Amino acid sequence: MSLSPIRKINSIWVHVRDIKKARTFYHDVLGLNEIWYDEEGESASFRIPRGPPLSMHVQGKGEPGRSAGTVSGIYFSVADVKRAARAIERKGGTITDRPEKKPWGNWNATIADPDGNEFVLTD
């Protein structure tokens, strides 16, 4: 049995349309700490507690990858999904799927950044 050469997730990247709106959302609404910001490169990175950096940049014309405003496939662990969703909404965030108990037992809610990139909150 061979071991995988993959050791960990190094970073997570999403495309955005407006880096200033994205920075406000990830810092002010989600409460993540900014690691770096490159105004010229229209990119920024935020620290996810106990996880890899979440970075974003404005997708250039013809650049490959998912367009801004798509499902990211990223799940954020939170202690209380309903409470986290309410807090995000109070700070101006968008809840696209309200908190719901799933058949497998977890609570999930889906949030979206200003560009429509969706993330799932899960307990």
C-alpha positions in Angstrom: 0.0 0.0 0.0 1.6 3.3 -1.1 1.3 6.5 0.9 -0.2 9.6 -0.7 2.3 12.4 -1.5 -0.4 14.9 -0.4 0.3 16.1 3.1 -2.3 18.8 3.7 -4.4 21.5 2.1 -2.0 24.4 1.4 -4.5 27.1 0.5 -7.9 27.7 -0.9 -8.6 30.2 -3.7 -11.8 31.7 -5.0 -12.4 34.2 -7.8 -14.1 37.5 -7.0 -15.2 40.4 -9.2 -14.5 43.2 -6.7 -11.6 42.8 -4.3 -12.7 45.7 -2.0 -16.1 44.2 -1.4 -14.6 40.8 -0.9 -12.1 42.1 1.7 -14.9 43.8 3.6 -17.0 40.6 3.6 -14.3 38.2 4.7 -13.0 40.6 7.4 -16.0 42.4 8.7 -18.8 39.8 8.1 -16.9 36.5 8.6 -14.3 38.0 11.1 -11.3 36.5 9.4 -7.9 38.2 9.8 -6.3 39.4 6.6 -2.8 38.0 6.0 -1.9 40.1 3.0 -3.4 42.4 0.3 -2.0 43.2 -3.1 -3.9 46.2 -4.6 -2.1 46.0 -7.9 -2.7 42.2 -8.3 -6.2 42.6 -7.0 -5.8 39.8 -4.5 -5.9 39.1 -0.8 -5.6 36.3 1.7 -7.2 35.6 5.1 -6.4 33.2 7.9 -8.9 30.5 8.7 -8.5 29.4 12.3 -6.7 26.1 12.4 -6.9 25.8 8.6 -5.2 26.9 5.4 -5.4 30.5 4.1 -8.5 31.5 2.1 -7.3 33.7 -0.7 -9.0 35.4 -3.5 -8.3 37.4 -6.6 -10.1 39.1 -9.5 -10.1 36.6 -12.3 -8.5 37.9 -15.4 -10.1 37.7 -18.8 -9.6 34.2 -20.2 -8.1 32.9 -17.0 -9.0 29.3 -16.3 -10.9 28.2 -13.3 -14.4 28.6 -11.8 -15.9 32.0 -12.3 -16.8 34.2 -9.4 -20.2 33.4 -8.1 -20.1 29.6 -8.1 -20.4 27.0 -5.4 -17.0 26.7 -3.7 -17.4 23.2 -2.2 -15.9 24.6 1.0 -17.5 23.9 4.4 -16.7 26.0 7.4 -17.0 24.3 10.8 -18.9 26.3 13.4 -20.1 25.6 16.9 -23.7 26.5 16.3 -25.0 26.8 12.7 -28.1 28.8 13.5 -26.2 31.3 15.7 -23.4 31.7 13.1 -25.9 32.3 10.3 -27.8 34.9 12.3 -24.5 36.7 13.1 -23.4 36.7 9.5 -26.8 38.0 8.3 -26.8 40.8 11.0 -23.4 41.9 9.6 -24.8 42.1 6.1 -24.0 38.6 4.8 -26.3 36.6 2.5 -27.8 33.3 3.6 -28.7 31.4 0.5 -29.9 28.2 2.4 -31.3 28.7 5.8 -30.1 26.5 8.7 -31.5 23.0 8.4 -30.9 19.7 10.1 -29.8 17.2 7.6 -30.9 13.5 7.5 -27.3 12.5 8.6 -27.6 14.6 11.8 -25.6 17.8 11.0 -27.0 21.3 10.8 -26.0 23.1 7.6 -26.6 26.6 6.2 -25.2 28.1 3.0 -23.8 31.7 2.9 -22.6 33.7 -0.1 -20.0 36.4 -0.5 -20.7 39.6 -2.4 -19.8 37.8 -5.7 -22.1 34.8 -5.0 -19.4 32.3 -4.1 -21.2 29.9 -1.7 -19.8 28.3 1.5 -21.5 25.9 3.8 -21.6 26.4 7.6 -21.7 23.0 9.3 -21.5 21.8 12.9 
